[in-house]
Amino acid sequence: MKPQTAAKKLNIYLPATPQEFQDSTVSHDEFVALQSDPPQWLQDLRREGPHPRPEVARKLGITITALKANDMDKPLTTADIKALLENQPEWLRSARSSLAENRPGAGTDES
């Protein structure tokens, strides 16, 4: 598979990967090996980032649309995300609340 596809499936930011990963195709067996026994660079990238947009949104608890609307549509490191969560700007608090309210089952008593 193409490096872009492999990066997307691995939930990592392609430009942050080693050049040899970016320049080569990934076979199914290589992909399975990356998942089951990730090399150090992949472990570090997953832990520290920078993370791709969907992962940033997930870690912040907001939508990609909210990232875009607030000019945060960019890769962020784990430290960047942690700092945003610790000192949440108004836009982030609002986006997190909005998403929580719109989730299926939000506000209903299913007990």
C-alpha positions as CSV (number, residue, x, y, z in Angstrom):
1,M,0.0,0.0,0.0
2,K,1.0,3.6,-0.4
3,P,2.8,5.3,2.5
4,Q,-0.2,7.7,2.8
5,T,-2.6,4.8,3.2
6,A,-0.3,3.0,5.7
7,A,0.1,6.2,7.8
8,K,-3.7,6.8,7.8
9,K,-4.3,3.2,8.9
10,L,-1.6,3.5,11.6
11,N,-3.1,6.8,12.7
12,I,0.2,8.7,12.3
13,Y,1.3,11.9,10.6
14,L,3.1,10.9,7.4
15,P,5.5,13.9,7.2
16,A,6.8,13.0,10.7
17,T,7.8,9.4,9.7
18,P,11.3,8.4,8.6
19,Q,12.0,9.3,4.9
20,E,12.4,5.6,4.0
21,F,8.8,5.0,5.2
22,Q,7.6,8.0,3.1
23,D,9.4,6.8,0.0
24,S,8.4,3.1,0.0
25,T,5.3,1.0,-0.4
26,V,4.2,-1.1,2.5
27,S,3.3,-4.7,1.9
28,H,0.5,-6.4,3.9
29,D,3.1,-8.4,5.9
30,E,5.1,-5.2,6.6
31,F,2.0,-3.5,7.8
32,V,1.0,-6.3,10.1
33,A,4.5,-6.3,11.5
34,L,4.3,-2.5,12.1
35,Q,1.1,-3.1,14.0
36,S,2.1,-6.1,16.0
37,D,5.7,-5.1,16.7
38,P,6.1,-1.3,16.1
39,P,9.7,-0.1,15.6
40,Q,10.9,2.6,18.0
41,W,10.2,5.5,15.6
42,L,6.6,4.4,15.4
43,Q,6.2,4.0,19.2
44,D,7.8,7.5,19.7
45,L,5.5,9.0,17.0
46,R,2.4,7.6,18.6
47,R,3.4,8.7,22.0
48,E,4.8,12.2,21.3
49,G,3.4,13.2,17.9
50,P,3.0,15.2,15.9
51,H,-0.4,13.7,15.5
52,P,-2.7,13.9,12.4
53,R,-5.8,15.9,12.5
54,P,-8.2,13.1,13.4
55,E,-6.1,12.0,16.3
56,V,-5.7,15.6,17.5
57,A,-9.5,16.0,17.4
58,R,-10.0,12.7,19.2
59,K,-7.5,13.5,22.0
60,L,-9.1,17.0,22.5
61,G,-12.6,15.5,22.5
62,I,-13.8,17.7,19.6
63,T,-14.6,17.4,15.9
64,I,-12.3,18.1,13.0
65,T,-14.7,20.8,12.0
66,A,-14.1,22.5,15.4
67,L,-10.4,22.3,14.8
68,K,-10.8,24.0,11.4
69,A,-13.2,26.7,12.7
70,N,-10.6,27.7,15.3
71,D,-7.5,27.7,13.1
72,M,-6.1,24.6,14.8
73,D,-6.3,22.4,11.7
74,K,-2.7,21.3,12.0
75,P,-0.6,18.5,13.5
76,L,0.0,18.9,17.2
77,T,2.3,17.1,19.6
78,T,1.2,15.3,22.7
79,A,2.6,18.2,24.7
80,D,0.6,20.7,22.7
81,I,-2.6,18.8,23.2
82,K,-1.9,18.4,27.0
83,A,-1.3,22.1,27.3
84,L,-4.6,22.9,25.5
85,L,-6.5,20.5,27.8
86,E,-4.9,21.9,30.9
87,N,-5.6,25.6,30.0
88,Q,-8.6,25.2,27.8
89,P,-9.4,28.3,25.7
90,E,-13.1,29.2,25.4
91,W,-13.4,27.7,21.9
92,L,-12.1,24.4,23.1
93,R,-14.5,24.3,26.2
94,S,-17.4,25.2,23.9
95,A,-16.4,22.6,21.2
96,R,-16.1,19.8,23.9
97,S,-19.4,20.7,25.4
98,S,-21.1,20.8,22.0
99,L,-19.8,17.4,21.0
100,A,-20.7,15.8,24.3
101,E,-24.3,17.2,24.0
102,N,-24.6,15.9,20.5
103,R,-23.4,12.3,21.1
104,P,-25.9,9.6,20.9
105,G,-27.4,8.9,24.3
106,A,-26.2,12.3,25.7
107,G,-28.7,13.7,28.1
108,T,-30.8,10.5,28.3
109,D,-31.2,8.2,31.2
110,E,-30.6,4.7,30.0
111,S,-30.2,3.0,33.4
